[in-house]
Amino acid sequence: MKIASAESSVHLENLTPSLPNEAIVKDEGTRKSSSQDPRNWSQGKKNAQIMMVAFHSMMGTFMAAGIIPAYGTLAEEYNVTVPDASYLTSFQILLLGLSPLVWNPVTAVYGRYNVSLLSVLGSMVCNIGGARCTSYGAQMTTRVLTAFLISPPIGIGSGVITDLCESEKIAQKLGWWTLMTTIGTPIGPFLMGFVTQHIGVQWIFWIFAIINFCQFLLYLAFGDETIYNPANERQENGFFGKMKPRQISSRSLHLYDFVAPFSLAQFPRVLIAACAHAITFCYGNIALIVEMPIAFGEKFNFNAQQIGLQFIAIIIGCVLGEQVSGPISDWFLQRLRHTRGHSCPADRLWLSYIAFSTVITGLLTWGFQLQYATSWNITPCIGAAIASFGNQMQTTILTTFAVESKQERSAQVGVFVNVCRQIYGFVRFCLLRHHHTIFVKQL
């Protein structure tokens, strides 16, 4: 392969195959001899790390959206309006976007494993505090701290997957991560609607804390450090050895490290993919999630449990969309390599046309069917499922394309894509909540 400048974006379209140089061969030989190198782990251990970071990412969006069915109860309990109660979610959306800018350089220097342990323990403490809160200000503080602490895998997930999986399976494994991150948004209100209706709002936060504790136990039992530095191999072995805090990298933190992901904006393939994903995700996921309590709760007088049931459509759409996007995207590139001898990241974008068209179709179906409905029927939910199908497709395809276009900075690509998505989502969330009364009147 041609050698490109460290500051330039490497695109496989512009590269021709050649023999690996002596330095690369030597490095590969050295890595193969180390049992601590994540590349040499068993496939089961690799998949376990990927699934744990994917579930960890899901918990960020799960906890942010999980309180949506309880807006009315929280507003009454804290003596605020429902739009004010919704900011308990919107500020979490913002923090889930900005916090990985802090965590990404920290994990690059001090490792991902110990940061993950700190993340779930800190989130557990904050959720216990949320269950005991008696004021709006205190609850806002616990929600902000929870979002900050639970957010590391939302940014570093792409780096973990790139470090662990083979190139021919990268879309499938990135799809696990993106699906879990996306599906946390509808699963949260779906499950917590039952909790709110039957056992009370406080149990929402107790359940969050219990899940965090279970995550901590899973990390202790199956987790390990996925960053490999041959110059700093771990000398301590066994259960307690991996838990000992240590500096993974020989370099120290610098102020630039916290803003470095923004430098990816100079590469059009990363920037355009991130912006397209952010806009589509906002309308194909966040807008549907935010408007569900308004559209169904106020139009059809649904309670928290009935509102939660409407999110099943979004969950089904996301799951089906991932079955198409990840495995078929990898299969499509393998077929191209077989027929013409090579493939490139941009080839994945052919499938994105299906994604964008289904998002548009689903949103139009959802909106029109809901507007003209005089009583509840399933057709708006079918539209939401179609939109979610396309949204999950574009999430996996565009994220994989962006990562492959700048693979040597895969962790920073994940952070940059997440920042664009969450900040845009926060702005649209606030606007949607501000105009919710007008929306209901139009229905």
MIVO-530655 format. One line per field, with one value per residue (C-alpha): chain; residue number from 1; x, y, z; residue in one letter. Coordinates in steps of 0.2 Angstrom, whole numbers, plus 2048, in hexadecimal, padded with zeros to 3 digits. Layout:
ch: c(A  ...);
i: c(NUM  ...);
X: c(X  ...);
Y: c(Y  ...);
Z: c(Z  ...);
aa: c(A  ...);
This chain:
ch: c(A  A  A  A  A  A  A  A  A  A  A  A  A  A  A  A  A  A  A  A  A  A  A  A  A  A  A  A  A  A  A  A  A  A  A  A  A  A  A  A  A  A  A  A  A  A  A  A  A  A  A  A  A  A  A  A  A  A  A  A  A  A  A  A  A  A  A  A  A  A  A  A  A  A  A  A  A  A  A  A  A  A  A  A  A  A  A  A  A  A  A  A  A  A  A  A  A  A  A  A  A  A  A  A  A  A  A  A  A  A  A  A  A  A  A  A  A  A  A  A  A  A  A  A  A  A  A  A  A  A  A  A  A  A  A  A  A  A  A  A  A  A  A  A  A  A  A  A  A  A  A  A  A  A  A  A  A  A  A  A  A  A  A  A  A  A  A  A  A  A  A  A  A  A  A  A  A  A  A  A  A  A  A  A  A  A  A  A  A  A  A  A  A  A  A  A  A  A  A  A  A  A  A  A  A  A  A  A  A  A  A  A  A  A  A  A  A  A  A  A  A  A  A  A  A  A  A  A  A  A  A  A  A  A  A  A  A  A  A  A  A  A  A  A  A  A  A  A  A  A  A  A  A  A  A  A  A  A  A  A  A  A  A  A  A  A  A  A  A  A  A  A  A  A  A  A  A  A  A  A  A  A  A  A  A  A  A  A  A  A  A  A  A  A  A  A  A  A  A  A  A  A  A  A  A  A  A  A  A  A  A  A  A  A  A  A  A  A  A  A  A  A  A  A  A  A  A  A  A  A  A  A  A  A  A  A  A  A  A  A  A  A  A  A  A  A  A  A  A  A  A  A  A  A  A  A  A  A  A  A  A  A  A  A  A  A  A  A  A  A  A  A  A  A  A  A  A  A  A  A  A  A  A  A  A  A  A  A  A  A  A  A  A  A  A  A  A  A  A  A  A  A  A  A  A  A  A  A  A  A  A  A  A  A  A  A  A  A  A  A  A  A  A  A  A  A  A  A  A  A  A  A  A  A  A  A  A  A  A  A  A  A  A);
i: c(1  2  3  4  5  6  7  8  9  10  11  12  13  14  15  16  17  18  19  20  21  22  23  24  25  26  27  28  29  30  31  32  33  34  35  36  37  38  39  40  41  42  43  44  45  46  47  48  49  50  51  52  53  54  55  56  57  58  59  60  61  62  63  64  65  66  67  68  69  70  71  72  73  74  75  76  77  78  79  80  81  82  83  84  85  86  87  88  89  90  91  92  93  94  95  96  97  98  99  100  101  102  103  104  105  106  107  108  109  110  111  112  113  114  115  116  117  118  119  120  121  122  123  124  125  126  127  128  129  130  131  132  133  134  135  136  137  138  139  140  141  142  143  144  145  146  147  148  149  150  151  152  153  154  155  156  157  158  159  160  161  162  163  164  165  166  167  168  169  170  171  172  173  174  175  176  177  178  179  180  181  182  183  184  185  186  187  188  189  190  191  192  193  194  195  196  197  198  199  200  201  202  203  204  205  206  207  208  209  210  211  212  213  214  215  216  217  218  219  220  221  222  223  224  225  226  227  228  229  230  231  232  233  234  235  236  237  238  239  240  241  242  243  244  245  246  247  248  249  250  251  252  253  254  255  256  257  258  259  260  261  262  263  264  265  266  267  268  269  270  271  272  273  274  275  276  277  278  279  280  281  282  283  284  285  286  287  288  289  290  291  292  293  294  295  296  297  298  299  300  301  302  303  304  305  306  307  308  309  310  311  312  313  314  315  316  317  318  319  320  321  322  323  324  325  326  327  328  329  330  331  332  333  334  335  336  337  338  339  340  341  342  343  344  345  346  347  348  349  350  351  352  353  354  355  356  357  358  359  360  361  362  363  364  365  366  367  368  369  370  371  372  373  374  375  376  377  378  379  380  381  382  383  384  385  386  387  388  389  390  391  392  393  394  395  396  397  398  399  400  401  402  403  404  405  406  407  408  409  410  411  412  413  414  415  416  417  418  419  420  421  422  423  424  425  426  427  428  429  430  431  432  433  434  435  436  437  438  439  440  441  442  443);
X: c(800  806  80D  802  806  801  7F6  7ED  7DD  7E1  7D4  7D5  7D0  7E0  7EB  7F2  7F7  809  814  815  825  832  82D  81B  81F  82B  81E  810  81C  81F  80D  809  815  80C  7FD  7F8  7F6  7E3  7E5  7EA  7DB  7CE  7C0  7B4  7BE  7BE  7AC  7A9  7B3  7A9  798  79D  7A2  792  787  790  78C  77A  779  77D  76E  763  765  763  753  74C  745  73A  72A  72C  72D  71B  71E  72F  728  71A  727  733  726  72C  724  726  731  73D  73D  742  752  757  759  75F  76E  773  773  77F  78A  78B  791  79E  7A5  7AE  7B9  7C0  7C0  7C8  7D9  7D8  7D5  7E3  7F0  7E9  7DF  7CD  7CB  7CD  7C3  7B5  7B5  7B5  7A7  79A  79E  79C  78C  785  789  780  771  76F  770  762  757  758  756  749  74C  74D  75F  765  75E  766  777  776  770  77E  78B  784  785  797  79D  794  799  7AB  7A6  79B  7AB  7B8  7AD  7B3  7C5  7C2  7BA  7C7  7D5  7CC  7C3  7C9  7C7  7BA  7AF  7B1  7A0  797  7A0  79D  78B  78A  790  786  776  778  77B  76C  760  763  759  748  74C  74E  73C  735  73A  739  727  722  72D  725  714  715  723  727  734  741  743  749  759  75B  75A  767  772  76F  774  784  789  786  791  79F  79E  79F  7AE  7B7  7B3  7B6  7BD  7CF  7DA  7D7  7E6  7F6  807  816  821  816  810  807  812  805  7FA  7EA  7DA  7E1  7EF  7E3  7DB  7EA  7EA  7F8  7FD  7FB  804  815  80F  806  7F5  7F6  7E8  7E7  7E2  7D1  7CD  7D7  7C7  7C1  7D0  7C7  7BC  7C9  7C6  7B6  7B2  7B2  7A9  79B  798  797  78B  780  77F  77B  76D  765  767  75E  74F  74F  751  752  743  738  73E  73A  729  722  71C  715  70D  706  704  6FB  6F2  6EC  6ED  6F9  701  714  712  708  715  723  71B  71C  72F  72E  72C  73D  745  740  745  756  759  754  75E  76E  76B  76C  779  788  789  782  78E  79D  796  794  7A6  7AC  7A2  7AA  7BB  7B7  7B1  7BD  7CB  7CA  7BD  7BE  7B5  7AA  7A2  798  78F  785  77A  778  76B  75F  762  75E  74F  747  74A  741  733  731  730  723  719  71A  715  707  6FF  700  6F9  6E9  6E7  6D7  6DB  6EA  6EF  6FF  704  70E  718  71B  722  72D  734  738  741  74B  74F  758  75F  768  76E  776  77D  788  78C  791  79B  7A4  7A8  7AF  7B9  7C1  7C5  7D0  7D3  7E3  7D8  7C9  7C6  7C6  7BB  7AE  7AF  7AD  79E  796  79A  791  782  77F  782  776  76A  76A  766  758  752  750  747  73B  737  735  728  71F  70F  70E  711  703  6F7  6FB  6F7);
Y: c(800  812  81B  82A  839  838  847  841  836  825  81F  80D  813  81C  80D  7FE  7EE  7EB  7E0  7E5  7ED  7E5  7F0  7EB  7D9  7DA  7E3  7D6  7C8  7D1  7D3  7C1  7BB  7C5  7BD  7CF  7D6  7D7  7D1  7C0  7BE  7B0  7B5  7B3  7BF  7CC  7CA  7CC  7DD  7E3  7DE  7E6  7F7  7F6  7F3  801  80D  807  80C  81E  820  814  81E  82F  82A  81E  82C  833  829  831  843  847  83F  847  858  856  850  85E  86B  870  86F  860  869  86D  85A  856  85F  851  847  855  85A  847  847  856  84E  83D  847  852  846  83A  849  847  835  830  838  831  820  821  825  81B  80D  809  7FB  805  814  808  802  814  818  80B  80D  820  81F  812  81F  82D  822  81E  830  833  827  831  842  84E  85D  861  869  85A  84E  858  857  844  843  84E  844  833  838  83E  82E  822  829  822  813  81E  826  818  80A  80C  80B  7FB  7F3  7F8  7F1  7E1  7DB  7D6  7E3  7D7  7D7  7EA  7EF  7E1  7E4  7F7  7F3  7EA  7FA  806  7FC  7FB  80E  811  805  80B  81A  811  803  80F  816  806  7FD  80C  80F  7FF  804  815  80E  800  803  816  822  81F  80D  813  819  80A  7FF  80A  808  7F5  7F3  7FE  7F2  7E3  7EB  7ED  7DB  7D6  7E1  7D9  7C8  7CA  7DB  7DF  7ED  7EE  7FB  7F2  7FA  7EE  7FA  7F9  7E7  7E3  7DA  7D6  7C8  7C1  7C9  7D7  7DB  7E2  7ED  7F6  808  80B  816  80D  819  821  832  83E  847  858  865  862  850  855  85F  854  84B  85C  85C  84D  85B  85E  84D  84F  83C  83C  84D  84A  838  840  84E  842  836  844  84B  83A  833  843  841  82E  82B  839  842  833  82F  841  842  831  837  847  83F  830  836  846  841  830  833  825  821  81E  80B  80E  81B  80F  801  80D  80B  7F9  7FF  808  7FA  7EE  7FA  7FC  7E9  7E5  7F4  7ED  7DC  7E4  7F1  7E9  7D7  7DB  7EA  7DF  7D2  7DF  7E4  7D2  7CF  7DF  7D8  7C8  7CF  7DD  7D9  7E8  7F2  803  80B  816  806  804  814  80C  804  815  81A  80D  814  826  821  816  824  831  824  81F  831  836  827  82A  83C  83B  82C  834  844  83C  82F  832  823  818  80D  804  80D  81C  80E  806  816  818  806  80A  81A  811  803  810  81A  80A  806  818  818  808  80C  81E  81A  80C  816  824  818  810  820  825  814  81A  826  81A  81F  832  82F  827  836  842  839  838  84B  850  844  849  85C  85D  851  85C  86C  863  85B  86D  874  865  867  87A  878  868  872  877  866  85F  86C  868  855);
Z: c(800  7FD  80C  80F  81A  82C  82A  81A  819  812  806  7FF  7EE  7EC  7F2  7E8  7F1  7F4  7FF  811  816  822  831  830  82E  83E  848  843  848  859  85D  858  866  874  87D  883  872  86F  85D  864  86F  86C  861  870  87B  86D  86B  87E  87E  86F  877  887  87F  875  884  88D  87F  87F  891  88E  882  88C  89C  893  88A  898  8A2  893  899  8AA  8A4  8AB  8BC  8BE  8B9  8C6  8D3  8D1  8CD  8BC  8AB  89F  893  8A2  8A7  895  898  8A3  893  887  892  893  880  880  88C  883  874  87D  88B  87F  87A  88C  88D  87D  880  892  88D  87F  88D  89C  894  890  89D  8AD  8A6  8A2  8B4  8BA  8AE  8B4  8C7  8C5  8BC  8C9  8D7  8CD  8C9  8DC  8DF  8D1  8DA  8EA  8E3  8E9  8DE  8CB  8CD  8D6  8C9  8BB  8C4  8C5  8B3  8AD  8B7  8B1  89F  8A1  8AA  89F  88F  88B  880  875  86F  870  86A  858  85E  868  859  84D  859  85B  84B  83A  82C  822  832  837  831  83A  84B  849  846  857  85F  855  857  86A  86B  860  867  879  875  872  87E  88C  88B  886  896  8A2  89C  8A6  8B4  8B6  8B4  8C1  8CE  8CD  8C6  8D3  8CD  8BC  8C5  8D0  8C0  8B8  8C7  8C7  8B5  8B8  8C6  8BB  8AD  8BB  8BF  8AC  8AA  8B8  8B2  89F  89C  897  890  87D  87A  877  879  877  881  890  891  8A1  8AE  8BA  8B5  8BC  8C2  8CC  8BF  8B2  8BF  8C4  8BE  8B2  8A3  893  888  88A  885  890  88E  885  883  870  873  87A  869  85D  857  850  844  83B  833  826  81E  814  815  828  829  81C  823  835  830  825  833  840  836  832  843  84B  840  83F  851  85D  856  857  868  86E  866  86B  87C  874  865  86E  880  87C  86C  873  886  888  899  89B  897  887  881  885  87A  86B  86B  866  854  855  85D  850  842  849  84B  83A  833  83B  833  822  825  82E  826  815  814  818  80B  7FE  7FF  7FF  7EF  7E7  7EC  7E4  7D4  7D1  7DC  7E8  7F2  7FB  80A  7FE  7F7  807  803  7F5  803  80C  7FE  805  816  812  807  815  822  817  814  826  82C  820  824  836  835  829  831  842  83C  835  842  84D  858  85A  84C  848  838  840  849  838  832  841  83E  82C  831  83F  832  827  835  83C  82A  828  839  836  824  827  837  82F  81F  82A  835  826  81D  82C  835  83D  848  84A  85C  858  849  855  861  852  84B  85D  860  850  853  865  864  855  85E  86D  863  85A  86B  873  864  863  876  874  866  86D  870  85E  858  863  85C  84A  84E);
aa: c(M  K  I  A  S  A  E  S  S  V  H  L  E  N  L  T  P  S  L  P  N  E  A  I  V  K  D  E  G  T  R  K  S  S  S  Q  D  P  R  N  W  S  Q  G  K  K  N  A  Q  I  M  M  V  A  F  H  S  M  M  G  T  F  M  A  A  G  I  I  P  A  Y  G  T  L  A  E  E  Y  N  V  T  V  P  D  A  S  Y  L  T  S  F  Q  I  L  L  L  G  L  S  P  L  V  W  N  P  V  T  A  V  Y  G  R  Y  N  V  S  L  L  S  V  L  G  S  M  V  C  N  I  G  G  A  R  C  T  S  Y  G  A  Q  M  T  T  R  V  L  T  A  F  L  I  S  P  P  I  G  I  G  S  G  V  I  T  D  L  C  E  S  E  K  I  A  Q  K  L  G  W  W  T  L  M  T  T  I  G  T  P  I  G  P  F  L  M  G  F  V  T  Q  H  I  G  V  Q  W  I  F  W  I  F  A  I  I  N  F  C  Q  F  L  L  Y  L  A  F  G  D  E  T  I  Y  N  P  A  N  E  R  Q  E  N  G  F  F  G  K  M  K  P  R  Q  I  S  S  R  S  L  H  L  Y  D  F  V  A  P  F  S  L  A  Q  F  P  R  V  L  I  A  A  C  A  H  A  I  T  F  C  Y  G  N  I  A  L  I  V  E  M  P  I  A  F  G  E  K  F  N  F  N  A  Q  Q  I  G  L  Q  F  I  A  I  I  I  G  C  V  L  G  E  Q  V  S  G  P  I  S  D  W  F  L  Q  R  L  R  H  T  R  G  H  S  C  P  A  D  R  L  W  L  S  Y  I  A  F  S  T  V  I  T  G  L  L  T  W  G  F  Q  L  Q  Y  A  T  S  W  N  I  T  P  C  I  G  A  A  I  A  S  F  G  N  Q  M  Q  T  T  I  L  T  T  F  A  V  E  S  K  Q  E  R  S  A  Q  V  G  V  F  V  N  V  C  R  Q  I  Y  G  F  V  R  F  C  L  L  R  H  H  H  T  I  F  V  K  Q  L);
